[in-house]
Amino acid sequence: MNTPILSITDITSYMYCPRKFYLKKVRGIKEKQNQLMVKGRLKHEVFDRFNKNEKNIVTEIKEKISKEEIYKIYRTDALKITNQIINFHKELLSGFKISRFDFLHEVLSSLEKEIKLRISSIEQGIEKGYLGKELWENLPVKYFSEVEMISEELGLKGRIDRVELGEEIIPYEIKTRKEVYEADKIQLAGYSLLLEDKFKKKIYFGIIETAEKKEKIIIDEELRKRFLGLAEEIRTMLREKKEMPINSSFKKCQYCNFQEICFSG
């Protein structure tokens, strides 16, 4: 019998508030969809299509061109994809009072970093004399954004903010806040297990990228054990339907839309 699939975000959600996790996963109380959830889902659609189209972009580079020209090609593609997603979901955006212009700006700003990383790798490939299909096949580093992965063997799934494929395989966790939390490191450990299962190659470290810095996180056995221990703790709780006690934190509870249900039992 296969291990039930556990999302890596389930583990960080459990770390943040076991009570809320219990209400959602055991009691089956659904969280009301909000602006943040809708924008996250649509942003993932954009990044997924952007990833899938990148091979076509690179293989069409059949002569040596400047960094500015490469940027223009990527930017045009990103703008086209984002507008297509916005137009397809215009009623959803309107229903959640999400400005089309603001969402377009937010997504393109997120893609800006990804585009610049890719341009650097393409420049290196062109300098080595590669063009077209050979350029794509010989890029020194490939980057993929919002990568969905699943492992039946591990019983895990997750969406990695960025994966760098080069001499090393490096998972990234990207945060808009300034601080690095312990849960971010746990997430990286989970992503490393998924990547190791897929590529059969050891992952030694990951990167947490915040609004102000990049922090290299060593993914050692201790961090892996902590991740696996939490995963097993959650599976036991789900299997036994064990109720999690209220452990109120004013900062966490005051904005939680489960607050009334939680305290009413």
C-alpha positions, 0 to 999 in steps of 0.5 A: 500500500502506497504512503498517502500523499502529503503536501510540503505546504501541509507541513509548514501549515501544521508548524504555523498552527496545528489547530487550524490544520486539524480543522481543515484536514480532519474536520473538513472545514474549507477555508474561504477563497480570498484575493491572495489565493486567487492571485497565487493560483493565476500566477502559477498558471502564468509561470507554468506556461512561461516554463513550458514555452521557454524551450521554444524561445531559446531554440529560435535564437539562431544568431548571436544577439544582444542581452537587450534583444534576449530580454525583449523576447522574454518580456514580450512572451511574459506579457503575452502569457499574462494578458492571456491568463488575465483575459481568460479569468477576467470574471474571477479577477473582477469577483475578487476585486483584483485590479487587472493592471495591478495583477499584471504589474505584480506578475511581471515584476516576479518574472523579471528576476527569472528572466534575468537569470535565464538571460545570463545562462543564454549569454554564456551558451552563445559565447561558447558558440551554441545556437538554436536547439544546441543552445537549449541543450547546452545551457550551463544552467537551466531555471524553472519556476513554480515547479510541481513535483510528486513522489508516490514512493515518498508520499510527498508533493510540492511546488518549488518556487525555483529550481536551478539545474546545473552542476548542482541541483538547487531548490529555492524558496522565495519570500517577499518578507525580510525574515527567514523562518524555521519553516522555510528551512523545513520546506527546503528539506522537503523539496530536496527529497523530492528532487533527489527522488526524481534526479537520483542526485544528492542535494546539498543545499538550497537557497532562501531568497527574501526581499533583502537577501539570499541565504544558503541553507545546508540541507544536512541529515538533521534538517531532513530528519526534522522534516521527516519527523514532522511528516510522520507526526502529521500522518499519525494525527490524520490517521488517528483523527487526533484533535489539536488543542487551541494554542492561541497567539494573538498575532496569528489569531486576530486575522484568522478566518477560522477564529470563530469556529476554532474557539467555539469548539 
